Amino acid sequence: MARTTPPRPVNMAEVFPELAGMTRTTTRLHPRRGDPTVERSSVGGPLLWPVEEPWPRCHDCHHNKYGFAPELTSLHEVRAARGLVTGEPSPLSAEDLETLRRSKEGVPVAEHALSPMPLLPVAQLYATEIPDLVCPPGADLLQVLWCPFDHEDDYTPNVWLYWRRAADIEHVLLEPPEPALVVDEEFVPHPCVLNPERIIEFPPLHLIPQNLAERIRHWEQERHMDYDDDLSIPPGWKVGGWESMWTFRDPIPLGCEQCGSDVEPLLMMEGGNFTPSWRAVEDNAELGEVPDGESHPGVRIGRGYTLQIYCCSRDRRHPCVTAMQ
């Protein structure tokens, strides 16, 4: 069903006319747990993946230089705890059992034990359903996958993007490979259907000219308003628009690692879906006392930060850039 963002308490373009020319549209995805299919956009759902194309794997090292891996759990156990699977799991290999034991006992794992690692589906987005999804020429579908391990560069999952034309896929891979072990259940999204909603947003303060940003901060203090939390960028999962604010660290320069071009925001994901003022009108009526975290993907980045995925402004098929913000 549709999800509707409540009106903002203040129209910032009326208070600061300079902001009127800085608005962008963004599409809030409003993921809610459900039973998604390959024919629709989803988070954590099945992908329209061509059967003839090999499933991608992460070949990075998944333990530290001393051979220690983070404490692991089996993917089946994660899904069983969520009520998503029934029956007995496929038995873990002897090597996976040994790796699991070693991770829990804090002793080094075999050098090759966790690599290559099959990727997990994170999101599938059809341009016909997501207004702010800008695809490269010849594509109308974006598939986002990641390796469910922290990687040392930014202590976030490694992310891969796959752009496709849905009509080109005749035979779908029904049972893709999966990692037997994962580092954190919060890197395994609950299957969610999407309820896309296009809204207008204002830029984060670090992208606003300094004089104007200082005036906004002064206005906030006088009016007891919060531009960051309530008036600019919505939390949760969204496509396009402005990048998320930087919270626990200062902004860092980002660029395409392949060609050096500027990058632009593609997909933002955040564990919680909103501060209270951003909660969809329909959720207030439907969820009642159900905690927000029990209806959403259940993904958590770091200590509750945002993972912002950027794409190359010159060629969206270049490898993406990610930042924990």
C-alpha positions, -999 to 999 in steps of 0.1 A, spaced: 0 0 0 10 36 -3 31 53 24 28 91 29 54 113 46 38 138 69 42 175 59 73 191 73 66 214 103 82 243 83 87 250 46 123 259 46 121 275 12 97 301 26 120 309 56 152 309 35 143 316 -2 179 307 -12 170 271 -5 143 271 -31 168 265 -59 186 237 -39 157 213 -36 159 178 -51 134 150 -55 142 117 -38 122 84 -36 117 70 -1 114 32 -5 95 25 28 105 -12 29 81 -33 50 86 -70 57 67 -92 33 70 -118 5 87 -100 -25 90 -116 -59 116 -113 -87 91 -92 -108 90 -64 -83 113 -40 -65 124 -52 -30 149 -52 -2 164 -86 8 142 -104 -18 149 -127 -47 167 -112 -78 158 -114 -115 192 -130 -121 199 -147 -154 206 -185 -149 235 -184 -173 254 -157 -154 277 -169 -126 267 -157 -91 292 -131 -78 316 -137 -49 338 -116 -28 375 -126 -30 387 -103 -2 402 -116 30 375 -120 56 398 -123 87 424 -100 101 462 -103 94 466 -125 124 440 -150 111 412 -142 135 377 -140 122 348 -122 138 324 -145 157 302 -161 130 268 -177 128 252 -198 101 229 -181 76 203 -209 82 202 -202 119 196 -165 112 167 -172 90 153 -199 112 152 -175 142 132 -152 120 107 -179 111 117 -177 74 127 -213 69 114 -246 82 128 -281 83 164 -292 88 192 -271 73 216 -284 47 245 -298 67 275 -275 70 307 -288 55 334 -300 78 354 -269 69 326 -246 77 319 -263 110 356 -260 119 356 -223 109 325 -217 130 340 -234 160 373 -214 157 355 -181 153 335 -187 185 366 -198 204 387 -169 192 414 -189 175 427 -183 140 408 -198 110 422 -214 79 435 -188 54 411 -198 26 382 -207 49 360 -176 42 369 -168 6 355 -166 -20 323 -156 -3 289 -157 -22 272 -123 -21 238 -117 -5 210 -97 -23 204 -64 -7 180 -46 -31 164 -49 -65 150 -17 -80 130 -13 -112 131 21 -128 94 18 -136 87 17 -99 113 41 -85 110 76 -100 145 88 -90 164 58 -102 185 70 -131 198 41 -151 226 40 -176 216 36 -213 199 3 -220 191 -6 -184 159 -4 -164 168 -25 -134 194 -22 -106 205 -51 -84 225 -44 -53 245 -72 -35 270 -72 -7 294 -94 11 280 -98 47 313 -90 64 329 -58 77 358 -49 54 387 -30 68 386 0 44 355 14 60 343 -14 83 312 -19 61 301 -46 37 316 -45 2 289 -35 -23 284 -45 -60 259 -30 -85 244 -48 -115 225 -28 -141 202 -48 -164 174 -46 -189 147 -68 -174 133 -79 -207 167 -95 -216 164 -121 -188 145 -152 -201 155 -178 -175 159 -169 -138 183 -185 -114 160 -199 -87 185 -211 -61 215 -188 -61 246 -197 -40 246 -184 -5 273 -180 22 271 -207 48 284 -183 75 278 -146 81 294 -123 105 263 -104 117 226 -110 113 222 -73 108 239 -77 74 211 -101 63 181 -80 53 147 -93 61 127 -98 28 107 -66 23 83 -52 -3 86 -16 -12 62 13 -10 80 40 -31 71 76 -24 86 106 -42 92 137 -20 112 170 -20 142 173 2 167 200 11 205 196 11 224 187 43 241 216 60 276 206 49 266 212 13 251 246 19 271 278 16 286 286 50 269 320 55 235 304 48 243 274 70 252 297 99 219 316 95 200 283 95 218 272 127 209 305 144 173 302 133 172 266 147 182 278 181 157 306 182 128 284 170 138 251 187 138 234 153 161 207 140 171 211 104 191 179 102 166 156 118 133 170 106 136 195 77 162 183 52 170 146 45 146 118 54 161 88 72 157 52 61 161 39 26 159 62 -3 171 66 -40 186 97 -55 183 132 -41 209 145 -17 235 125 2 229 118 39 245 141 65 278 131 80 274 123 117 303 107 135 330 122 113 337 151 90 329 148 53 356 132 32 363 138 -5 349 110 -27 354 103 -64 351 74 -89 379 50 -83 380 41 -120 380 74 -138 383 101 -111 349 117 -119 326 132 -93 301 108 -77 265 113 -69 241 98 -44 224 66 -56 210 47 -27 209 55 10 202 28 36 198 32 74 188 8 101 159 28 114 134 41 90 127 75 106 128 98 134 92 103 146 84 133 124 92 112 93 71 82 102 46 75 74 10 85 82 -2 50 74 24 34 98 10 54 127 -24 39 120 -13 3 112 16 -4 135 3 9 168 27 -2 194 47 -25 171 84 -13 173 96 2 141 125 -23 139 101 -52 137 86 -40 104 117 -30 85 147 -47 69 167 -51 102 199 -38 86 223 -20 109 254 -1 97 281 3 123 266 17 155 234 28 138 248 50 110 239 54 73 255 36 44 255 59 14 261 43 -20 274 67 -47 277 61 -84 300 77 -110 285 108 -126 302 100 -159 293 63 -162 270 46 -137 284 12 -146 317 20 -130 322 4 -95 303 22 -68 317 41 -39 303 37 -4 307 57 28 294 51 63 279 85 73 
